[in-house]
Amino acid sequence: MWLKNPAASQVISDRIEQRIMIPVEEARARILASVSPTMAETVSIAEAHGRVLAVSVQARVTQPPHDVSAMDGYAVRCADAVAGARLTVIGAAPAGHPFSGSVETGQAVRLFTGSVVPQGSDTILLQEEAQRQDDIVIPAETIRPDRHIRRQGQDFTTNQTVLESGRILTARDIGLAAAANSPWLAVHRRPRVAILATGDEIVLPGEPVPPGGIVSSNSHMLAAMIRAAGGDPILLPLSGDDSDTIRARAEAATKSDLLITIGGASVGDHDLVRSALGERGLTLDFWKIAMRPGKPLMHGQLAGTPLIGLPGNPVSAYVCALLFVLPALEVLRGLPDTPLRTQPARLVAPLRANDHRTDFMRGIITQTESGPVVESFPVQDSSMISALARANALIMRAPHAPQAAAGEIVPVLPLESTGL
């Protein structure tokens, strides 16, 4: 019968798999829909840099609190500030020590940058525009009114919103919050992301590697990505291919905001994550996506905690983390869902036609006088972490994309700018 034809059986298998796999965009939408921002916590401005503001900041003071001088010079009346006039200096007002009197006709008060402008004066005579003879100052030229005066409230006023919620706090924002007299800020708590690597073959870096073993790199790579993106990674102890151990490790992490498993999400006899956690109430959303690398991506909920199961190959784990884990982390941090930030680049060498899966090819993007160009690595094996470390871009190939010639424009996801 035709069903015994290996080629025909493979065609049927491929068609069934294509129906099971979901597109990258759908997988991303379903993952992001499963997470929500963490609760707010109050921290000092010294600890707020890089955090996402949960509550808008209103100024508690007016800045400047008074009319102040923007330059070193003299507070005078504009009507008196004519070339050759002789003005009597009646006092000085260093910053923080306002002059208590008023400037009358023919008088001047010595000021410095930030000094409160005394009553009666309406302009600033710069020190380099005048000559000083004891208590007499003589303008070298006639000056106009309102020069070099920073008016009260020019920057902001009391109760004015100076920082909107939902922004990542920069060093400039911290300075503004301090100037607004807000020493404490409400920010979203850093998401806690538990990472569980599985497999009998993996050992920690620095440990003896037994025959058939391999050093675990994925968990440390993911922890670095999560930390760089504003989360708090929790590295769980490695778990062998044992259902009871996998269950115990995962259940201990259900108080985290997101649980990441590595390996054990495929269909092999020793890929136990789905079956082990299914006995503890894992609600499976999907477990295959139409992408390369990273087809065996799992998503679901375990005791109310969102779970993303990453493939065990390092490149697959990295690409899936970049496309799905980090966007989920942004939502958890209180940021809006944003699309992938790609840029166009010209191909250095041709690319073959693509199959039904979205392909993310590792490569090198270079800036030239005519614009960015990109070249893919000749070998795209998903286990080659050395090639991943050399790459500074992912070339995105849409499903069923035809062959691309050298010089053709393709979308590229830069990596160096992310620091990831």
C-alpha positions in Angstrom: 0.0 0.0 0.0 1.1 3.6 -0.5 1.2 4.2 3.2 4.2 1.9 3.4 6.0 4.2 1.0 8.6 6.0 3.2 8.5 9.1 1.0 4.7 9.3 1.2 4.7 8.7 4.9 7.2 11.5 5.4 5.0 13.9 3.4 2.0 13.1 5.6 4.1 13.5 8.7 5.4 16.9 7.5 1.8 18.0 6.8 0.6 17.0 10.2 3.5 18.8 11.8 2.8 21.9 9.9 -0.8 21.9 11.2 0.4 21.5 14.8 3.0 24.2 14.6 1.8 27.8 15.1 3.4 30.9 13.6 5.9 33.0 15.5 3.6 36.0 15.7 0.8 33.9 17.2 3.1 32.3 19.7 4.4 35.6 20.8 0.9 37.0 21.2 -0.2 34.1 23.3 2.8 34.2 25.5 2.5 38.0 26.1 -1.2 37.6 26.8 -0.3 35.2 29.7 1.7 37.7 31.6 0.9 41.0 33.4 2.9 43.7 35.1 4.3 43.1 38.5 3.0 45.0 41.5 4.5 48.4 42.4 7.0 48.8 45.2 8.5 52.0 46.7 12.2 52.5 46.4 14.6 55.4 47.0 15.8 57.4 44.0 19.2 55.9 44.7 17.8 52.5 43.7 15.4 53.5 41.0 17.7 53.8 38.0 16.6 51.4 35.2 13.3 50.6 36.9 9.9 51.2 35.3 7.9 53.9 36.9 4.6 52.6 38.2 3.1 55.9 39.4 3.6 59.3 37.8 5.7 61.8 39.8 4.3 65.2 40.7 6.6 67.9 41.7 6.6 68.8 45.4 8.3 72.1 44.9 8.5 74.9 42.3 11.7 75.1 40.3 13.2 77.7 40.4 11.4 78.6 43.7 12.1 82.3 43.0 13.4 84.5 40.2 17.1 83.7 40.1 20.1 85.0 38.2 21.4 82.9 35.4 24.8 84.6 35.4 27.3 86.3 37.7 26.8 90.1 37.8 24.6 92.7 39.4 20.9 93.1 39.9 19.8 96.5 38.7 16.9 98.5 37.4 16.8 98.6 33.6 16.1 102.3 33.7 19.4 102.9 35.4 21.5 100.5 33.4 22.8 102.9 30.7 26.3 103.2 29.5 28.5 105.3 31.8 26.0 105.5 34.7 27.3 105.2 38.2 25.4 102.7 40.4 26.0 102.2 44.1 26.5 98.6 45.2 24.4 98.2 48.4 25.0 94.6 49.1 25.6 91.0 47.8 23.4 88.0 47.6 25.4 84.7 47.1 23.3 81.7 46.1 21.4 80.6 49.2 21.6 83.9 50.9 18.9 86.3 49.4 19.2 90.1 49.8 16.6 91.2 52.2 16.2 94.8 50.9 15.0 96.3 47.6 17.0 97.8 44.8 16.1 101.5 44.4 17.0 104.1 41.7 20.8 104.2 41.1 21.5 101.1 43.1 22.8 97.6 42.4 23.2 94.3 44.3 26.1 91.9 43.6 24.7 88.5 42.4 26.1 85.1 41.4 24.6 82.3 39.3 21.6 81.0 41.2 21.2 84.0 43.4 17.7 85.2 44.2 16.9 88.4 42.2 16.1 91.1 44.8 12.9 93.1 44.7 13.1 96.3 42.7 15.5 95.0 40.0 14.4 93.8 36.6 17.6 92.9 34.8 21.1 91.5 35.3 24.2 93.5 34.4 26.9 91.0 33.7 30.2 91.5 35.6 32.1 91.5 32.3 29.9 94.3 31.0 30.8 96.7 33.9 33.7 98.3 35.7 33.8 98.1 39.5 35.4 101.0 41.6 34.9 100.2 45.3 31.2 100.5 45.8 30.5 101.9 42.4 29.7 99.8 39.3 29.7 101.5 35.9 27.8 99.8 33.0 29.9 99.7 29.8 26.8 99.6 27.6 23.0 100.1 27.9 21.2 96.8 28.6 17.6 95.8 28.1 15.1 94.4 30.7 14.7 90.8 31.8 18.2 89.7 30.8 19.6 86.5 32.4 16.7 86.0 34.8 15.3 82.5 35.3 11.7 83.1 36.3 10.0 81.4 39.2 8.5 78.1 37.9 10.3 78.2 34.6 11.3 74.5 34.9 8.2 73.2 36.7 5.7 74.1 39.4 4.3 72.4 42.5 1.9 69.5 41.6 3.0 69.5 38.0 3.5 65.9 36.6 7.2 65.8 35.8 7.6 62.0 35.1 4.8 59.8 33.5 4.3 56.2 34.6 5.5 53.5 32.3 8.9 54.9 31.5 12.3 53.3 32.2 14.0 55.7 34.6 17.2 57.2 33.2 19.9 59.1 35.0 18.3 62.3 33.8 14.9 61.1 35.2 16.5 60.4 38.6 17.9 64.0 38.6 14.5 65.4 37.8 12.9 63.4 40.5 15.4 64.7 43.0 14.9 68.3 41.8 11.2 67.8 42.3 11.9 66.8 45.9 10.6 63.2 45.4 13.1 61.0 47.3 10.9 57.9 47.0 9.5 56.5 43.7 6.9 53.8 43.0 8.3 51.4 40.5 7.3 47.9 39.2 9.0 45.1 41.1 11.8 43.4 39.2 10.3 40.2 37.7 11.6 37.1 39.3 12.4 34.5 36.6 13.2 31.0 37.6 15.4 28.9 35.3 15.4 25.1 35.3 17.8 23.3 33.1 17.1 19.6 32.6 19.0 16.6 31.3 21.2 13.7 32.6 24.0 14.9 30.3 24.6 18.4 31.7 26.9 19.5 34.5 27.8 22.9 36.0 30.7 24.9 34.6 33.9 23.8 36.4 32.6 20.4 37.3 34.2 17.2 35.9 32.5 16.2 32.6 31.6 12.5 32.5 31.6 10.5 29.3 28.7 11.6 27.2 28.3 14.7 29.3 28.2 18.4 28.4 28.7 21.6 30.3 25.5 23.5 31.0 25.7 26.9 29.3 22.1 27.8 28.6 21.0 28.7 32.1 23.9 31.1 32.6 23.3 32.7 29.2 19.6 33.1 30.0 20.4 34.5 33.5 22.6 37.1 31.9 20.0 38.1 29.4 17.3 38.4 32.0 19.5 40.4 34.3 20.5 42.8 31.5 16.8 43.2 30.6 15.8 44.3 34.1 14.7 41.0 35.7 16.0 39.0 38.7 17.0 35.5 37.5 16.8 32.5 39.9 19.0 29.6 38.8 17.5 26.4 40.1 19.6 23.3 40.7 20.1 21.2 37.6 17.7 18.4 37.1 18.4 15.1 35.5 15.9 13.2 33.4 13.9 12.2 36.4 10.2 13.1 36.6 10.1 13.4 40.4 13.1 15.8 40.4 11.7 17.9 37.6 8.4 18.2 39.4 10.0 19.1 42.7 12.2 21.8 41.1 9.4 23.3 39.1 6.9 23.4 42.0 9.4 25.2 44.1 9.6 28.0 41.5 5.8 28.6 41.1 6.1 31.7 43.3 8.2 33.3 40.6 6.7 35.6 38.0 7.9 33.4 35.1 9.3 29.8 35.0 11.7 28.9 32.2 12.6 25.3 31.6 15.5 24.3 29.3 15.4 21.0 27.4 13.0 18.2 27.8 10.2 19.8 25.7 10.4 17.7 22.6 9.1 14.2 21.8 12.0 11.9 22.7 11.8 9.2 25.3 13.8 11.3 27.8 12.0 14.6 27.1 10.1 14.5 30.4 9.1 18.1 31.2 5.7 18.0 29.6 4.7 14.6 31.1 6.2 15.3 34.5 4.6 18.7 35.0 1.3 17.5 33.4 0.8 15.4 36.5 1.1 18.6 38.6 -1.5 20.6 36.7 0.5 22.0 33.8 -2.0 23.6 31.4 -0.4 23.4 28.0 -1.0 26.1 25.5 1.3 25.0 22.7 4.5 23.1 22.2 5.6 23.6 18.6 6.2 26.7 16.6 7.0 27.2 13.0 10.5 28.7 13.3 14.1 27.7 13.0 15.9 27.4 15.3 13.6 26.7 18.2 10.7 24.6 16.9 10.1 22.7 20.2 9.0 25.7 22.2 6.5 25.0 25.0 4.2 27.4 26.7 1.6 27.0 29.4 0.7 27.7 33.1 1.9 25.7 36.1 -0.1 26.6 39.3 -0.8 30.0 37.9 2.7 30.7 36.9 3.4 31.3 33.2 5.9 28.7 31.9 8.0 28.9 28.8 9.9 25.7 27.8 13.0 26.4 25.7 14.8 23.9 23.5 18.1 22.5 24.8 20.3 23.6 21.9 22.1 26.8 22.9 21.3 28.8 19.7 17.7 27.6 19.8 17.4 28.6 23.5 19.0 32.0 22.8 16.8 32.9 19.8 13.6 31.8 21.6 14.6 33.8 24.6 15.2 36.8 22.5 11.9 36.5 20.7 9.6 35.4 23.5 11.2 35.5 27.0 12.5 39.1 26.8 9.2 40.6 25.4 7.3 38.8 28.2 9.8 40.3 30.7 9.1 43.7 29.3 5.4 43.3 29.9 6.2 42.0 33.4 8.3 45.1 34.1 5.4 47.3 33.2 6.4 48.3 29.6 4.1 48.1 26.6 4.3 45.3 24.1 6.7 46.5 21.3 7.5 44.7 18.0 10.9 43.4 17.1 13.2 46.2 16.2 14.6 45.2 12.8 16.4 47.1 10.2 17.0 46.5 6.5 20.4 45.4 5.2 21.8 44.2 1.8 22.9 40.6 1.4 26.5 40.0 0.7 25.9 36.5 -0.6 22.7 34.8 -1.8 20.4 32.7 0.4 18.5 29.6 -0.6 14.7 29.5 -0.6 13.1 29.0 2.8 10.6 26.3 3.9 7.4 26.7 5.9 9.2 27.9 9.0 10.4 31.5 9.9 14.2 31.3 9.9 16.5 33.3 12.0 20.0 33.0 10.5 23.1 34.0 12.4 25.3 36.4 10.6 27.5 39.6 10.6 26.1 43.0 9.8 28.6 45.7 8.7 28.1 49.4 8.2 29.4 50.6 4.8 29.3 54.0 3.0 26.3 52.7 1.0 24.5 51.4 4.0 24.4 48.2 6.2 25.3 44.9 4.6 24.8 41.4 6.2 26.3 38.0 5.5 25.0 34.8 7.0 27.3 32.1 8.4 27.8 29.1 6.1 26.9 26.7 8.9 23.7 27.4 10.9 23.8 24.4 13.3 21.8 25.2 16.4 24.4 23.7 18.8 27.2 26.0 17.7 27.4 28.6 20.5 30.8 29.9 19.3 29.2 31.1 16.0 26.3 32.6 18.1 28.9 34.6 20.1 30.5 35.9 16.9 27.2 36.9 15.4 25.9 40.4 15.7 22.7 40.0 13.8 19.9 37.6 13.0 18.7 37.5 9.4 14.9 37.0 9.3 13.5 34.8 6.6 9.8 34.6 6.2 8.0 31.3 5.6 8.3 30.2 2.0 10.6 33.1 1.1 12.1 32.5 -2.3 15.8 32.4 -3.0 17.4 35.8 -2.2 20.1 37.1 -4.5 23.2 39.0 -3.3 22.4 42.7 -3.0 18.7 42.0 -2.0 17.3 43.8 1.0 16.4 41.6 4.0 15.2 42.4 7.5 17.8 42.0 10.2 17.6 41.9 13.9 20.8 43.5 15.3 22.3 42.0 18.4 25.2 44.2 19.5 23.0 47.2 20.2 20.9 45.2 22.7 24.0 44.0 24.7 22.4 40.6 24.7 
